[in-house]
């Protein structure tokens, strides 16, 4: 087949972007900035990048922001940027979980689009309140479940939607890591400290940090909605205040009058030897598929009674859903940053359509506030179930 790629550079006006959180020493803030730049759709012009005005200013100047747009708080940034003729069009929120609701609310109520890191909030009450705000706002809300941006994840979803798998029976999701196998939060490690602090992270540890990713991805590919779950949530590391491992049984809602599918989810941050081992398997009556983040350009697909097929990103067999988010020819790997950038580009497509008054292409897909509410509900249901000795909890 032909060697083909495509540029995603656009001549249209860049979207003016602000950022809350993500200052010096923050991992995910840098990832968001790279993702936003990749397809030339956004320009970072303002920020409230740290928890103190001094740190925020220093971080902003390091990134080349004008001094008068390095704000001491998100409240100040929301108010002043909304009043500027050249104010930000959108804001990326990359703070610890407990700040997501008040920060997103401040911008949405001023008509500024929000691109927010997951999970949606630190608790279900705030998640529901944020949904109310987002639903009323004259602005878009995008949640960065970035794994939904991988081309072969899009192809897996397309295969399920086409019916080639038949009726879905089983969905298996896992996301093991090992970086919290020791109590590094007690050494002051920044990324570990807030993730293991209930006041900042919420009720879930591994369930909120990575379990929500696995859950979202399984539902995204399978098209299924969770009905109830039974969870064994545990904290292995002594002195840790939140869970670092969970095994969850899932019962999905019946679809189109068919037998309801079952699922299993495992998330762990103490599984020695695993880095970011996200994997999803979906099995139907006619075929099954398997996608692994460690090899994101490959999708295994097997029809019942036939040899396994390896479908590659940009290669023969990859469908339209994968092709529209593929940047470079097959054989040249695309990965995490490109998938993250796809979420930003989908957000840009939606923002451009909104400001131009044009109809949004139906192929554009991005996680919404509704996906976020489902993720927080999943976490809290896991905690409730585990405290009740693993009894089933309805969502």
N, C-alpha and C positions, 0 to 999 in steps of 0.2 A: 504494500500500500504506500501511498505518497507520504513523504516526510512533511508534516504540516504542523504549524503552530499559529498562534495569533497574538497580536499585540492587544493589550487592554488599555493602552493610553487613550485618553479622551481629550478632545479639544474644548470640551464644555468647561464652564466656569467651575473652578475648584470650590468645594464646600468648606467653609471656614469652621474649623474644629477647635473646641476647647477640651481640656482634660481636668478631671478631678481625681486626685491621687496620682500614683505612678511616678513620684519624684525619685531623687537619687537613692539607689539601692533597691528599688522595687523591680521585681522580675517582670510582672505582667504588663506594667506600663510601657516598657520598652517594646514588648511584643505588639501591643496595640498600635504604637506609633509606627513600627515597621509595616504592620498590616495595612494601616491607613494610607501609607505612602506608596505601596507597591503598584497600585493601578492608577496612580496619579489623579485620584478623585477628591482627596482631602488635603487641606493645609492647616497645620497646627498653628494657631495664632494667640492662644490664651491658655492660662492654667491656674488652678489652685492645687498645686502638686503635692503638698505635704501638710501635715497637721499643725504646723506653726508658720506664721508669716515669714519668719526668717529663712526657714528651710525651703518654703515654697518659692520665695524670691530667688534664692540661690539655685534651685533646681531649674527654674524657668530661664534664668540667664544662661545656664549651662546649655540649654536647648535652643538658645538663640531667640527667645521671646523678647518683645519689647518690655522694658521695665514696668511701664504703666499697665501692662496686661498680665503681670505676675501677681496674682491675688492672694490675700491672706486667708481666705475662706471661700467655700463654694457659694455661700449666701451673697458675699460681696461680688463674686464673679457673675452670678445669675442676674443680680440687679443691674450692675454696670454694663454688662455685655448686651442685655436686652434694651438698654437705653441708647446704645451706639448705632449709628447708621451702618457702620461696618462691623457690627457685632457678630458673634458666632452663630452659625446656622444649626450646629449640632454640638453635643458634648459627649465625651467618653468618660464613663464613671468606672474607675478601676481601684476603688478603695476596699478595705475590709467590708464584710457583708453588712454590718450594722449601719453603715452610712448610706447604703444604696437607696433606701426609701426616702429619707429626707432630702438627699441631694437630687435624686431624680424628680421628686415633686417640685422642688424649687425651679428647675429648668422647664419641665413640662408645662407648668402653670403660666410660664412666660412665652410659650409657643416655640421653645427650642427643642429640637429633636434629641432624643437620648439613645445612646448606644452603651449598654450597661453590661458589666461582667456578671457571670453567674456565681452562686445562685442568686435568684432575684432579690431576696432579702434574708435577714437572719431569722425571721419567724413568719408564720402563716398569717397572723393578723396584719402585719405590715405589708405582706404580699398582696392580700386582698384589697387593702387600702390603696396600694400603688396601682393595682388594676383599675380601680375606680377613677383615679386621677388620670391614668393613661387613656382610658376609654373616653373621657370628657375632653381631653386636651386637643388643641389644634396642632398636634405634633406627633411624630412617629416614635415608637418605642421598640428598640431592637436589643435582643439578649444574645450575648456572644457565646452560644454553644457552638464553638468553632468547628467541632468535628463534623458537623452537618455540612461543612463546606468542601469536604474532600470529593473529588470527582467520582471515585468508585463507590463512595457512600451514596451519592446521588444516583449512580447506576443501580446499586442494590435496591434502593427505594423504587426506582422505575421498574425493575424486574418484578418486585412484589405487586406493584400497582397493575402491571400488565396481566397478572393472573397466572404467569408461567410456573410459579411455585405451587399453585393450587390453593387449597384452604390452609391457612397458617395454623400449625399445631404447637410449635415450640419456638421460644425466643430465649437465647442464652447470652448474657452480658457479663463481662468482667473487666475490672480495671484495678490491677494490682500494682503497687509501688513498694519501695523499701526505705524511702528516705526518712521515715519517722520510726524506724525500728528501734532507735534509741531515743532517750528523752532530750533531744537537742534543744527543745524549747527552754529547758532549764539552763542552757548555756547562753541564752539571749539571742539565738538565731531568729532574725526578724520574721522570715516567712513562716517559721514554725510557731512563733509566739502567738501571733493573732489567730492562726488556724486552730489552735488548741485552747483558745480562750472563749468560753461560752458567751461572754459579753460582746465580743466582736464577731464571732463566727456563727453563733446560734446554737441550737440544740444538737446539731450534727457535726461530727469531725470528718472522718473519711466519707461518711454518707453524704454530707453536704458538699465537700470539696471535690470528690471524684465520683461518688455514687450517682450524683445528679447527672453527670456527663454520660455515664453508662446507661442510665435509665432513659434519658432524653434520646440517645442515639438508637437504642432498641426500639423505642416507640416511633421515632422518625422513619426508620427503615421499614418496620413492619406495618405501620399505619394503624396500630392497635392502641386502645385506651385501657388503662389499668382499672380494674374493678376492686380488688382487695389484695392484701399482702400479709405475709407472716415472716417476721424477721428475728434473727439472732444477732444482735448488735453487741460488740464487746470492745473493751479497752484492755489491751495486753500490757502496755508499758506502764509500770508502776508510777503513780503520781500524776498521770495524764488525766485531764478533766473531761475530755471528749473521746468518742469512739475512734478506734484506729483499724477496725475490721468489722465487716458485716456480711452475713449470708441471708439472702432474701428470696423467699418463694413468692411467685406472682401468679395471680389469676386475672386474665384480661377479660374485658367485656366481649360477649358474643357479637359477631359482625355478620350482617346479612343473613341472619337466621342459622348460621353455621355453628358447629361446636366451638365453644370458647377455647382459646389458646392458653397454654401454661408457659411460665417463664422462671428462670433462675438468674439472680444477680449476685455477684461477689465483688466487693470492693475492699481493698486493703492497702494500708500504708506501712505494713510491717512484714511484707512478703519478700524476704531476702532473695535477691537475684533479679527482681523485677524493677524496671525503671518507670516506664509509662505504658504498661501492658494492656492497653485498651483493645478489646476484641468483642465482636458481635457475631452470633450465628443465628440464622433464621431457617426453620425447617417447615415445609408444607407437605401436602399430600402427594405432590408431584416432583418436587425438587427442593434443594437446600442451598444455602449460600453462607460464606464465611469471609469476614473482613477483619484484618488486623492492622492496627495503627503502625506497628513496626515496619510493615511492608505496605504502605498505603496506596501504592500504584497498582496493586494486584487485588483481584476479587476472585475467590474460588466459587464456582457454580457447578452443581451436580444434579442432573436429572435422574430420576429413579431408574436403575438398571443400566445406566450409561456411564462411561468414564468421566472422571472429573475434568472440568474445563477451567483453565486459567485465563481470565479476562484481564487485559492490561489497560491502564489509563492511556488514552490516545491510540490504542491498538484496535485490531479487528474485533468487532463485537461490542465495543463501548457505544452506548446509545447517546441520544440527543441531550439528555439531562446531564451526563458527564461531560460531553463535548463543549457545552456552553460555558463551563467553568474550568476548562483545560487551557493552560497558557502555552505550554511548550510541547514539542513532539514526543511521542512515546520513546521510552528508553532513557530519556533525560529525567531524572526523578523530580517530582514535585512533592512537597511535604507540608509540615505543620504551618509554616508562615503563609504559604500560598492558600491553604484552607482557611486560615484566619482572615486573610485578605479578601477571600470570596465573601465572607460575611459583611465586611466593610463595603465591598463593591455592590452587593445586593442592597445594603442600606442606602448607598449613594443612588442606585437606580430608583429606589422608592422615594427618596428625598427629591431627586430631580423631577420625577413625575408629579410629585405634589406641588412643587413650586412652578412648574411649567403648565400645570393644569391638564396634563395628558394622562391617558389611561396606562396603568402599570402593566407591563408584560406579565402574563399569567405564569410564565416560567420562573419568575423571581421568587425565591424562597428565603426566608430568614426567620429565626426563632423570635417569638413574640412574648408579650407580657403574660399571655395565657399559658405558654410553655413554662414560663418562670413560676407561675402559681402552682402548676402541677408538680414541678420539681421540689418546691418547698413543702407541699403537701405530702409528697413521697417521703421526704426526710422525717417529718414529724410523725407520719404513720409508722415508719420503721422504729422510731424511738418508743412510741406507745406500745407497739406490738412486742418489742423486746422486753419492756418493763412488765408486760402481762404474760411473761413466759412463752412468748412466741405465738400467741393467739392471733387469729386472723383479724385484720382491721380493714373496714371499708373506707374507700376514698370518696 
